[in-house]
Amino acid sequence: MWNIEEFTEAAGITVGELAAYVAGSQRGEAPVLRRTPPRELAERLGLRDLIAKGGLTPGTYRDFLRTFLEEGTRLHHPGFLAHQTASPDFPAALADFVHGATNNPMAVYEMGAAAATVEFEVLRWMLGKVGFAAGGGVLTHGGSLANLTALLAARARAVPDAWDDGVPGDLVILAPPAAHYSIARAVSILGLGQRSLIPLETDGLGRIDPARLPDISGKRVMALVASACATGTGLHDDLRAIGAWCSERGVWFHVDAAHGASALLSDRHAHLLDGVELADSVIWDAHKMLRTSSLAAAVLVRREADLDAAFKQEASYLFYGDQGFDLINRTVECTKAELGLKIFLNLAWRGERGLGEYVAGRYDTARRFWELARDRPGFTVPYEPESNIVCFRHGDGDQAAIRERLMRDGSFHLSSTELGGVRHLRITVMSPATDDRTLTSLLDEIEAL
Ligand SMILES: Cc1ncc(COP(=O)(O)O)c(C=O)c1O
């Protein structure tokens, strides 16, 4: 049984250490990341001894947690500009804590009525945002699973017998080369094979060219995938034009809006998703721009029945007929975390408006970076950003080496990507602590390097 006093003391320590960690991170005091070699780190944390012998107490737990936090990557730090992982807000963190204690794995309603109902209402809100009035959805552990789930629903529509008979050889999926790699993975997992993934024609920045959508004769098109926005560039495909092409031909239109769907909460940015309501399926990651911890992603479909057709499974110990909102028929996962709670608590605390202001603020800050870099000699910025992702270069030298130096100094954590075969530096503005001063000092540091 839990020793309630010990739990209360340890929880208090956790809150105190986390509060100091986030406060210091937001002020940019400590390095944004450390890269201590794993063997040295395992030693410093006393991992092998603790695994073998146990015996952690509240006092030694405090020491462990402090070092653990010091050695991690700080997503609340103004210099964290690397990946699209949320700088989590505390209501979502509270939800993780509640889940850790209650562990209501709500794939079936009876294993957590409150958690399942929260998920249902969060999904209803998300469906409303993308314009799927008669739609259905489910939360999954991440965007990659969400893409797979949506494409399974598309496969069930194109070939209802595929679950039992496998996929026919003439089935293809259309996607731009810039689509997230989870799409290519899903294609193989679904049994189509990579040769069935037909690359779409794009402009110089990787966006689908709606005027050059292909005439695929002799093949059955299972789905067309568009991005809102593309992972590498943060640029959006023209959903309205592509959606119209798909509906004229009866092609399943899947929109990977893992990153960009949250722009629907900002009046000034919602237009980037114009035409999303034409989609048959959409995915939306809350652990990107809705400030939840990893992972919580939504699969949303325009017609609810399409999602129910994605899986066909029997399990006599679990399937007793729907007793509320049984979502197990819609997911790869059997056991699931209480994913809806973290989205709900962020919404309930900040409101849709507060989250929309967060998205708008990060998009505006990225745009400011683009202006600052554009106006400085030596920097090249190949396009005007549409989101909080910006690609750029400094000089003609090795861009990866610049990134490496910044990370070694611990001042900034950037990512990089190839655009048209040329390596670029890439920033993703996630932390609310990143401001104009941060961006100016990033440019100064790169110049100095
Ligand atoms: C556009 C897009 N789709 C899907 C994914 C995969 O999401 P996850 O990391 O949650 O599996 C990502 C991740 O960055 C993404 O950018």
The ligand as an SDF file (V2000), in Angstrom:
LIG
                    3D

 16 16  0  0  0  0  0  0  0  0999 V2000
    3.4660   17.0240  -39.7620 C   0  0  0  0  0  0  0  0  0  0  0  0
    3.7690   15.9430  -38.7650 C   0  0  0  0  0  0  0  0  0  0  0  0
    3.0610   14.8150  -38.7720 N   0  0  0  0  0  0  0  0  0  0  0  0
    3.2930   13.8060  -37.9120 C   0  0  0  0  0  0  0  0  0  0  0  0
    4.2900   13.9120  -36.9750 C   0  0  0  0  0  0  0  0  0  0  0  0
    4.5510   12.7540  -36.0370 C   0  0  0  0  0  0  0  0  0  0  0  0
    4.0520   13.0610  -34.7880 O   0  0  0  0  0  0  0  0  0  0  0  0
    4.5440   12.2750  -33.4680 P   0  0  0  0  0  0  0  0  0  0  0  0
    5.9300   12.7300  -33.2020 O   0  0  0  0  0  0  0  0  0  0  0  0
    3.5630   12.7410  -32.4420 O   0  0  0  0  0  0  0  0  0  0  0  0
    4.4430   10.8140  -33.7340 O   0  0  0  0  0  0  0  0  0  0  0  0
    5.0670   15.0740  -36.9190 C   0  0  0  0  0  0  0  0  0  0  0  0
    6.1460   15.1990  -35.9220 C   0  0  0  0  0  0  0  0  0  0  0  0
    6.9120   16.1320  -35.9060 O   0  0  0  0  0  0  0  0  0  0  0  0
    4.8020   16.1200  -37.8370 C   0  0  0  0  0  0  0  0  0  0  0  0
    5.5110   17.2490  -37.8450 O   0  0  0  0  0  0  0  0  0  0  0  0
  1  2  1  0
  2  3  1  0
  2 15  2  0
  3  4  2  0
  4  5  1  0
  5  6  1  0
  5 12  2  0
  6  7  1  0
  7  8  1  0
  8  9  2  0
  8 10  1  0
  8 11  1  0
 12 13  1  0
 12 15  1  0
 13 14  2  0
 15 16  1  0
M  END
$$$$
